[in-house]
Amino acid sequence: MVNVRISLKFLVLVAAVLTAGACSSSGGLIGPADETQKAVELVSQANADLRKIRILYKENEGKRLELKNALESDSAAEVERLTNEVVQIINDGTNLGTGAVDLISEAQMLNIHRDYKEYLRLKEEALRLQLSAFDNYRQAARTLRDNYDPKNAGQRDKVKSIFEERSEAYRKIMEEARDASSRANELYKETLQREKT
């Protein structure tokens, strides 16, 4: 969930663009009030949640390798311990991520510049994809936790296969999320270029 952070520079740029066109973005008789400042505040709150997720991710990025090693050594106790930890970490991150998605979604509903709205839509899409990817990994960990039996070769191989399939799905969905985030970042760069000229 590392690539989803919303650029505060982009928000400031959008605020400046909207402020420059005061007639079209002022409230009252001329039209609806501009709500960019409120959107900036919501996105700042979302970024705080995303920073917490990033910390969780960095502190626990070695868990997948530990779990793989536990599976290779057929250590049921170690697999259970690690999968319990992984499920809890993903649950914590998912709660934070869901909160961030809600804030970004709320910001998109405000009266803001269309480029900023599209940027937020792409960032929300990336974050939703990442949440989906982590849900796949959580389900894989639960399958291992609840069904792994190194003494039953058929069951062990079946559970390992399910784990590998879900892990592969995790990797593919994370790649889609990175693509969505990259498209958002490209929009950010294009908007900056347009404003410079």
Backbone as numpy.savetxt, mean C-alpha at the origin, in Angstrom:
# Nx Ny Nz CAx CAy CAz Cx Cy Cz
4.96 -2.18 0.89 4.15 -0.99 0.89 5.00 0.26 0.89
6.14 0.08 0.39 7.12 1.15 0.48 6.88 2.25 -0.56
6.40 1.92 -1.77 6.33 2.89 -2.86 5.08 3.75 -2.89
4.25 3.72 -1.88 2.96 4.39 -1.95 2.98 5.80 -1.38
4.01 6.23 -0.74 4.05 7.53 -0.07 3.66 8.63 -1.04
2.76 9.47 -0.59 2.27 10.57 -1.40 3.24 11.74 -1.27
3.58 12.35 -2.39 4.56 13.42 -2.38 3.96 14.72 -1.87
4.52 15.22 -0.78 4.08 16.49 -0.22 4.40 17.63 -1.19
5.51 17.50 -1.94 5.85 18.52 -2.94 4.74 18.64 -3.97
4.18 17.50 -4.37 3.10 17.51 -5.36 1.90 18.25 -4.80
1.59 18.01 -3.53 0.46 18.68 -2.90 0.67 20.18 -2.86
1.87 20.59 -2.51 2.17 22.02 -2.46 2.06 22.62 -3.85
2.55 21.91 -4.86 2.46 22.38 -6.24 0.99 22.55 -6.64
0.18 21.57 -6.34 -1.24 21.64 -6.68 -1.88 22.82 -5.96
-1.55 22.99 -4.70 -2.11 24.12 -3.93 -1.72 25.44 -4.59
-0.48 25.54 -5.04 -0.02 26.77 -5.68 -0.75 27.01 -7.00
-0.94 25.96 -7.79 -1.65 26.08 -9.06 -3.08 26.53 -8.81
-3.72 25.94 -7.83 -5.11 26.29 -7.54 -5.23 27.69 -6.98
-4.29 28.10 -6.17 -4.31 29.44 -5.61 -4.12 30.47 -6.71
-3.30 30.17 -7.70 -3.06 31.09 -8.81 -4.34 31.36 -9.60
-5.20 30.38 -9.69 -6.47 30.57 -10.39 -7.59 30.89 -9.41
-7.41 31.89 -8.59 -8.32 32.19 -7.48 -9.77 32.35 -7.91
-10.02 32.92 -9.07 -11.41 33.13 -9.49 -12.16 31.82 -9.64
-11.52 30.83 -10.23 -12.22 29.57 -10.46 -12.24 28.69 -9.22
-11.44 28.97 -8.22 -11.40 28.09 -7.07 -11.87 28.74 -5.78
-12.35 29.96 -5.88 -12.84 30.61 -4.66 -14.26 30.16 -4.38
-14.68 30.32 -3.15 -16.03 29.90 -2.78 -17.05 30.98 -3.06
-18.28 30.72 -2.69 -19.33 31.71 -2.80 -20.02 31.72 -4.14
-20.26 32.90 -4.69 -21.05 33.05 -5.91 -20.38 32.47 -7.14
-19.08 32.49 -7.20 -18.35 32.08 -8.40 -18.31 30.56 -8.56
-18.22 29.81 -7.51 -18.15 28.36 -7.61 -17.83 27.72 -6.27
-17.68 26.42 -6.26 -17.39 25.73 -5.00 -16.02 26.10 -4.45
-15.90 26.03 -3.16 -14.63 26.37 -2.52 -13.59 25.31 -2.82
-12.36 25.74 -3.01 -11.25 24.82 -3.20 -10.94 24.13 -1.88
-10.73 22.84 -1.92 -10.49 22.07 -0.70 -9.11 21.42 -0.68
-8.18 22.01 -1.41 -6.84 21.44 -1.50 -6.18 21.33 -0.13
-6.32 22.33 0.70 -5.68 22.30 2.02 -6.18 21.12 2.84
-7.48 20.89 2.79 -8.04 19.74 3.52 -7.49 18.43 2.94
-7.37 18.36 1.61 -6.80 17.17 0.96 -5.36 16.96 1.41
-4.59 18.04 1.49 -3.20 17.95 1.95 -3.16 17.38 3.37
-4.06 17.84 4.23 -4.09 17.34 5.61 -4.44 15.86 5.66
-5.42 15.43 4.86 -5.81 14.02 4.83 -4.65 13.15 4.33
-3.99 13.61 3.28 -2.87 12.85 2.72 -1.70 12.80 3.71
-1.50 13.87 4.45 -0.45 13.86 5.48 -0.75 12.81 6.54
-2.01 12.69 6.92 -2.41 11.65 7.88 -2.18 10.26 7.28
-2.52 10.09 6.00 -2.29 8.81 5.33 -0.81 8.49 5.29
0.02 9.50 5.02 1.47 9.29 5.00 2.00 8.84 6.36
1.42 9.34 7.45 1.84 8.90 8.78 1.58 7.41 8.94
0.42 6.93 8.48 0.13 5.49 8.53 1.09 4.70 7.64
1.38 5.24 6.47 2.28 4.54 5.54 3.70 4.47 6.08
4.13 5.51 6.82 5.46 5.46 7.45 5.51 4.34 8.49
4.43 4.17 9.24 4.37 3.09 10.24 4.45 1.72 9.54
3.78 1.59 8.40 3.83 0.34 7.64 5.25 0.09 7.17
5.91 1.13 6.67 7.28 1.00 6.18 8.20 0.50 7.29
8.01 1.02 8.50 8.81 0.58 9.65 8.54 -0.89 9.93
7.27 -1.28 9.95 6.90 -2.70 10.16 7.58 -3.57 9.11
7.52 -3.14 7.87 8.08 -3.90 6.77 9.60 -4.06 6.93
10.28 -2.96 7.22 11.74 -3.01 7.36 12.16 -3.88 8.54
11.43 -3.77 9.65 11.77 -4.55 10.84 11.55 -6.04 10.63
10.72 -6.41 9.66 10.34 -7.82 9.52 10.59 -8.40 8.13
11.37 -7.71 7.30 11.56 -8.20 5.94 12.29 -9.54 5.87
12.98 -9.95 6.92 13.67 -11.24 6.92 12.77 -12.42 7.25
11.53 -12.16 7.61 10.62 -13.25 8.01 10.37 -14.24 6.89
10.26 -13.78 5.66 10.00 -14.72 4.55 11.13 -15.71 4.41
12.36 -15.24 4.53 13.51 -16.15 4.44 13.54 -17.10 5.63
13.25 -16.59 6.83 13.19 -17.44 8.01 12.14 -18.53 7.83
11.00 -18.17 7.29 9.92 -19.13 7.07 10.33 -20.17 6.04
10.97 -19.72 4.97 11.45 -20.65 3.94 12.44 -21.64 4.55
13.35 -21.14 5.37 14.34 -22.02 6.02 13.66 -23.01 6.97
12.65 -22.56 7.70 11.92 -23.45 8.61 11.21 -24.55 7.84
10.68 -24.20 6.67 10.03 -25.21 5.83 11.04 -26.22 5.30
12.20 -25.74 4.90 13.23 -26.64 4.37 13.75 -27.59 5.44
13.76 -27.12 6.69 14.25 -27.99 7.78 13.13 -28.81 8.41
11.90 -28.68 7.88 10.74 -29.42 8.39 10.53 -29.22 9.88
10.70 -28.00 10.35 10.52 -27.68 11.77 9.10 -27.13 11.99
8.19 -27.99 12.41 6.79 -27.61 12.61 6.65 -26.49 13.64
7.40 -26.58 14.73 7.31 -25.57 15.79 7.77 -24.20 15.28
8.84 -24.19 14.51 9.37 -22.93 13.96 8.42 -22.37 12.90
7.84 -23.23 12.08 6.87 -22.79 11.07 5.66 -22.16 11.77
5.17 -22.79 12.82 4.02 -22.26 13.54 4.35 -20.91 14.19
5.50 -20.83 14.84 5.89 -19.57 15.48 6.00 -18.44 14.46
6.69 -18.70 13.37 6.90 -17.67 12.35 5.60 -17.28 11.65
4.75 -18.25 11.34 3.50 -17.91 10.67 2.59 -17.09 11.58
2.59 -17.39 12.88 1.82 -16.56 13.81 2.33 -15.12 13.80
3.64 -14.95 13.79 4.23 -13.61 13.74 3.87 -12.90 12.44
3.99 -13.62 11.33 3.71 -13.03 10.02 2.25 -12.60 9.92
1.34 -13.44 10.37 -0.08 -13.10 10.32 -0.35 -11.84 11.14
0.24 -11.74 12.32 0.02 -10.57 13.18 0.60 -9.30 12.54
1.78 -9.41 11.98 2.42 -8.26 11.33 1.57 -7.78 10.16
1.09 -8.72 9.34 0.27 -8.35 8.19 -1.05 -7.75 8.66
-1.64 -8.30 9.71 -2.88 -7.72 10.25 -2.65 -6.27 10.68
-1.55 -6.02 11.39 -1.24 -4.66 11.84 -1.05 -3.73 10.64
-0.28 -4.18 9.65 -0.04 -3.38 8.46 -1.31 -3.14 7.65
-2.17 -4.16 7.58 -3.43 -4.04 6.85 -4.33 -3.00 7.50
-4.39 -3.00 8.81 -5.21 -2.00 9.51 -4.72 -0.59 9.20
-3.41 -0.40 9.23 -2.85 0.91 8.90 -3.10 1.25 7.43
-2.90 0.27 6.54 -3.09 0.49 5.11 -4.53 0.82 4.76
-5.47 0.14 5.41 -6.88 0.41 5.17 -7.23 1.84 5.60
-6.67 2.25 6.73 -6.88 3.63 7.17 -6.33 4.63 6.18
-5.15 4.35 5.63 -4.53 5.25 4.64 -5.38 5.30 3.37
-5.88 4.15 2.91 -6.74 4.13 1.73 -7.98 4.98 1.95
-8.59 4.84 3.12 -9.79 5.63 3.43 -9.50 7.13 3.38
-8.35 7.53 3.92 -7.99 8.95 3.91 -7.73 9.45 2.49
-7.04 8.66 1.68 -6.76 9.05 0.30 -8.06 9.12 -0.50
-8.93 8.16 -0.27 -10.23 8.15 -0.94 -11.05 9.39 -0.57
-11.02 9.74 0.70 -11.73 10.93 1.16 -11.15 12.18 0.50
-9.82 12.24 0.38 -9.18 13.39 -0.25 -9.59 13.52 -1.72
-9.76 12.39 -2.40 -10.17 12.42 -3.81 -11.56 12.98 -4.01
-12.40 12.86 -3.00 -13.78 13.32 -3.10 -13.90 14.85 -2.96
-12.83 15.47 -2.56 -12.85 16.92 -2.34 -12.72 17.67 -3.66
-13.00 18.95 -3.62 -12.87 19.82 -4.78 -11.39 20.19 -4.94
-10.69 19.40 -5.77 -9.25 19.59 -5.98 -8.94 19.52 -7.47
-7.75 19.92 -7.82 -7.28 19.91 -9.21 -7.33 18.49 -9.77
-7.72 18.37 -11.05 -7.90 17.03 -11.65 -6.61 16.22 -11.70
-5.45 16.87 -11.90 -4.18 16.12 -11.89 -3.92 15.53 -10.52
-4.19 16.31 -9.49 -4.00 15.84 -8.12 -4.97 14.69 -7.83
-6.20 14.82 -8.31 -7.21 13.77 -8.12 -6.75 12.47 -8.79
-6.22 12.57 -10.01 -5.74 11.38 -10.72 -4.52 10.79 -10.01
-3.63 11.64 -9.56 -2.46 11.19 -8.80 -2.91 10.39 -7.58
-3.87 10.91 -6.84 -4.38 10.20 -5.66 -5.07 8.90 -6.04
-5.77 8.89 -7.16 -6.44 7.67 -7.60 -5.42 6.57 -7.88
-4.35 6.93 -8.56 -3.30 5.96 -8.85 -2.61 5.47 -7.58
-2.37 6.38 -6.66 -1.75 5.99 -5.39 -2.68 5.07 -4.60
-3.97 5.38 -4.63 -4.94 4.52 -3.94 -4.96 3.13 -4.59
-4.95 3.10 -5.93 -4.92 1.83 -6.64 -3.69 1.00 -6.23
-2.55 1.66 -6.16 -1.31 0.96 -5.77 -1.43 0.41 -4.36
-1.97 1.20 -3.47 -2.10 0.77 -2.08 -3.10 -0.38 -1.95
-4.21 -0.30 -2.67 -5.18 -1.41 -2.64 -4.57 -2.70 -3.18
-3.78 -2.59 -4.23 -3.11 -3.77 -4.76 -2.14 -4.35 -3.73
-1.41 -3.49 -3.05 -0.49 -3.97 -2.03 -1.23 -4.66 -0.90
-2.38 -4.11 -0.51 -3.17 -4.75 0.53 -3.64 -6.14 0.07
-4.02 -6.23 -1.19 -4.42 -7.52 -1.76 -3.26 -8.51 -1.76
-2.08 -8.02 -2.13 -0.89 -8.88 -2.13 -0.60 -9.40 -0.73
-0.65 -8.52 0.24 -0.37 -8.95 1.60 -1.46 -9.88 2.13
-2.70 -9.72 1.65 -3.74 -10.66 2.04 -3.42 -12.05 1.52
-2.89 -12.14 0.30 -2.45 -13.43 -0.23 -1.38 -14.05 0.65
-0.44 -13.23 1.07 0.63 -13.76 1.92 0.10 -14.17 3.30
-0.85 -13.40 3.84 -1.46 -13.76 5.12 -2.16 -15.11 5.00
-2.91 -15.31 3.91 -3.60 -16.59 3.71 -2.61 -17.73 3.57
-1.51 -17.48 2.90 -0.47 -18.50 2.77 0.08 -18.87 4.14
0.34 -17.86 4.96 0.87 -18.11 6.31 -0.15 -18.86 7.16
-1.41 -18.50 7.04 -2.45 -19.21 7.81 -2.54 -20.68 7.39
-2.43 -20.92 6.08 -2.47 -22.30 5.59 -1.33 -23.10 6.20
-0.16 -22.52 6.22 0.99 -23.21 6.84 0.76 -23.43 8.33
0.33 -22.37 9.00 0.13 -22.45 10.45 -0.88 -23.54 10.82
-1.97 -23.60 10.06 -3.07 -24.48 10.43 -2.95 -25.90 9.87
-2.11 -26.11 8.85 -2.11 -27.42 8.18 -0.74 -28.07 8.00
0.33 -27.40 8.39 1.66 -27.95 8.14 1.94 -29.12 9.09
2.31 -30.25 8.50 2.66 -31.45 9.28 3.85 -32.12 8.59
5.06 -31.91 9.12 6.23 -32.47 8.45 6.26 -34.00 8.46
5.46 -34.63 9.34 5.44 -36.10 9.42 4.54 -36.72 8.36
3.64 -35.93 7.79 2.73 -36.41 6.75 3.21 -35.82 5.43
3.94 -36.63 4.66 4.58 -36.14 3.43 3.57 -35.56 2.45
2.44 -36.22 2.25 1.43 -35.72 1.32 0.87 -34.38 1.75
0.52 -34.28 3.02 -0.02 -33.03 3.56 1.04 -31.93 3.52
2.26 -32.26 3.91 3.35 -31.28 3.91 3.57 -30.72 2.51
3.63 -31.60 1.51 3.88 -31.15 0.14 2.71 -30.32 -0.39
1.49 -30.69 -0.04 0.32 -29.94 -0.48 0.34 -28.53 0.13
0.62 -28.44 1.41 0.65 -27.14 2.09 1.79 -26.28 1.55
2.94 -26.88 1.32 4.06 -26.13 0.75 3.70 -25.60 -0.64
3.00 -26.42 -1.43 2.60 -26.01 -2.77 1.63 -24.83 -2.71
0.66 -24.90 -1.81 -0.29 -23.79 -1.64 0.46 -22.53 -1.21
1.41 -22.70 -0.30 2.20 -21.56 0.17 2.96 -20.92 -0.99
3.58 -21.76 -1.83 4.34 -21.23 -2.97 3.43 -20.52 -3.97
2.24 -21.08 -4.23 1.31 -20.44 -5.17 0.89 -19.07 -4.65
0.55 -19.00 -3.37 0.12 -17.71 -2.79 1.28 -16.73 -2.72
2.47 -17.24 -2.47 3.65 -16.36 -2.45 3.91 -15.78 -3.84
3.71 -16.60 -4.87 3.87 -16.13 -6.24 2.80 -15.09 -6.57
1.57 -15.33 -6.14 0.49 -14.35 -6.34 0.86 -13.05 -5.65
1.42 -13.14 -4.45 1.88 -11.95 -3.70 2.87 -11.16 -4.56
3.86 -11.85 -5.11 4.89 -11.18 -5.91 4.30 -10.50 -7.15
3.37 -11.18 -7.83 2.76 -10.62 -9.04 1.92 -9.39 -8.73
1.13 -9.47 -7.68 0.28 -8.33 -7.33 1.13 -7.15 -6.86
2.21 -7.42 -6.14 3.11 -6.34 -5.73 3.72 -5.65 -6.94
3.99 -6.40 -7.99 4.53 -5.81 -9.22 3.49 -4.88 -9.85
2.23 -5.30 -9.88 1.16 -4.43 -10.38 1.07 -3.16 -9.54
1.22 -3.30 -8.24 1.16 -2.14 -7.34 2.31 -1.18 -7.64
3.49 -1.72 -7.86 4.63 -0.86 -8.19 4.38 -0.12 -9.52
3.75 -0.81 -10.48 3.44 -0.15 -11.76 2.47 1.01 -11.55
1.43 0.80 -10.75 0.47 1.88 -10.48 1.15 3.05 -9.78
2.01 2.74 -8.85 2.74 3.79 -8.14 3.67 4.53 -9.09
4.30 3.81 -10.00 5.18 4.45 -10.99 4.40 5.38 -11.91
3.19 4.96 -12.32 2.36 5.83 -13.16 2.02 7.11 -12.41
1.73 6.99 -11.13 1.43 8.17 -10.32 2.66 9.08 -10.25
3.81 8.49 -10.06 5.04 9.28 -9.98 5.34 9.97 -11.32
5.03 9.30 -12.43 5.21 9.92 -13.75 4.28 11.12 -13.91
3.05 10.97 -13.46 2.10 12.09 -13.50 2.65 13.26 -12.69
3.21 12.97 -11.55 3.81 13.99 -10.69 4.91 14.73 -11.47
5.79 13.99 -12.13 6.89 14.60 -12.89 6.36 15.44 -14.06
5.38 14.88 -14.78 4.80 15.61 -15.90 4.15 16.92 -15.44
3.46 16.87 -14.32 2.81 18.07 -13.79 3.85 19.12 -13.42
4.93 18.68 -12.80 6.01 19.62 -12.46 6.59 20.26 -13.72
6.80 19.45 -14.77 7.34 19.97 -16.02 6.40 21.01 -16.63
5.10 20.70 -16.64 4.12 21.64 -17.22 4.13 22.95 -16.45
4.28 22.88 -15.15 4.25 24.10 -14.35 5.51 24.93 -14.51
6.63 24.30 -14.87 7.88 25.03 -15.07 7.87 25.81 -16.38
7.08 25.33 -17.36 7.08 25.99 -18.67 5.99 27.02 -18.80
